[in-house]
């Protein structure tokens, strides 16, 4: 077993353990903090896949901004004095069955799919020599010579701007 495989298994075990803690802890603040660990371990998986840009985005947006948003929302709700802030559902056994079926489907697809098996060895050879992920993403987003994603990127930013302005208008006190 090489070092990358060992690191993958360590990250995977921590990730699954933290994900189980997210759904099983009784205190919702502790669940939110376990979610930070899940996001950080997912970024570790991205780093092992040589997707550094996605790992950085995962840390900045999910482990940073989204988790802070969740914690602020939890602080603004009135859960003070309650020991069990994350109640369990009586239909947890349905969730276990659905998760087992989804996991079995993923394992079946990863084991018996010809595309999944064929693309494993080709993952490192997709980019030309001397170009890393960030450079390639920049070329795809802003390249003037080939088809780029500038227009969809700008449309998405315009939609987000309209949503922010709408939230300010709705939330403004008259």
N, C-alpha and C positions, 0 to 999 in steps of 0.2 A: 504494500500500500504506500503510495507516494504522499508527499506532504499536502498537496492540494486536495486529495481525497480525504485525508484525515481532517483537514480544516473544514471541508464541506460537511462531514458527518458531525463535527462538533457544533458548527453553526446550525445545522438542521435539527439536532437534538435540542439545542437551546431555543430555536425558533418554535418548534412544536410545543415544548414545555411552556414557553411564554404565551403562546396562543391558547393553550389549555387554561392557563392562569387568567387570561382575559375573560374567558367565558365562565370560569368557575369561582373566582374570588367573590366574596360577599360585599366587600367595600368597593364601590364603583371608582373611587379615586385610585385605589390600588390596581384595578383593572385597566384604567387609563395609563398608568405608569408601566404596566406590563405590555401595553400596546406600543410604547416607545421601544421596548426591547424587540418586539416583533418587527417593527419598521427598521431598526438598526441591523438585525440579523438578515432581513431581506436585502438590505444594502450590501451586506457582506457576501451574499450569494451573487449579487450583480457584479461585485468586484472579482469574484472567482470566475465569472463568465466574461471577463475583460470588457465590461460595460461600465466604465468609470463614470461617465456622464450621468447615466441612469442612477447609479449609486449615490452620486452627489445630490441629484434632484430628489431622490428618495429621502435622504437625510434632511435636506433643507425644507422640503415641502411637507412631507408626511411626519417625520420625527420631530420637526420643528414647528411649523405653522399649524398643521392640523391638530397635533396633540395639544398645543397651547390653546387653540380654539375650543377643543373638547374640555380642557381643564377650566377655562374661563366659563364655559356654559355650565359646568358642574358647580363652580363656585357661586354663580348667580342664581342657581336654583336653591330652594329651601329644603335641604336634606339634613340640616343640623340636628344632632341628637339621635339620629337613627343609626343603629348598628348595622342592620341589613339594608344597604342602599341599592343592592343589585339582586332583586328577588329572582328566584328560579321559576321556570315555567313548568306546569304539570305535564306538558307534552314533550319533555326532554327526550323520551325514548323514540319519538318520531324523528327528531333531529339526529339521533345516533344512527338510525336506520338509513336516513337520507345521506348522511356523511359517509357511511360504509359503502353505499351504492355508488356515490360519486367517486370515492377513492378506488373502488374496484374498477370502475370504468376508466379512470386515469391510468391505473396500473396496466389494464388490458391494452389500452391504446398505446402506451409507451413500450410495452413488450412486443406486441404483435404488429405494429404499424411499420410498413416498409420505409416510410418517410422519416419517422423518428429514428430508426436505426441507421439509415443511410446518411443523415445529416449530422450525426454526432462527430464524426471524424473531420468534417469539412468546416466546422465552426470558426477555426482560426484563420483559414485561408480565404475569407470572403473579402477582406479589404486589401487594396494594393499596398505594396511595401512603402513605408515612410508615412503612411496616413493612419492616424489613430481615430477613435470613435468621435471625439469632439470635432475634429476637422471635417469628418464625413457628415456629421449632423449639420454643421455650418454650411457645407456645400449643398446639402439637400434643401436647407431652409432658404438660403439667399443666393444661389447660383444664378447669374444672369444668362448663362449659355444653355443650360439644360432646364428641364421642367423643375421648378422648385415649389416649395410649399409656402411661398410668401403670401399669396392671396388667402389661402385657408388660415394661415397664422394671423394675418391682419383681421380677417373676419371674426375669428375667435376672440381677439383682443377687443374688437368693437362690441361684440356681444357682452363680454365681461364689463366693459366700461358702461354700457347701457344698464346692466344689472346693478352696478355700484351706484350710479346716479339715481336709478329707481329706488334703491334701498334708502338712499339719503333723503329723497323727496318723501317717501312714505314715512320714514322715521322722524322727520323734522317736526318740531312742535311749532304750532302757529300762535 
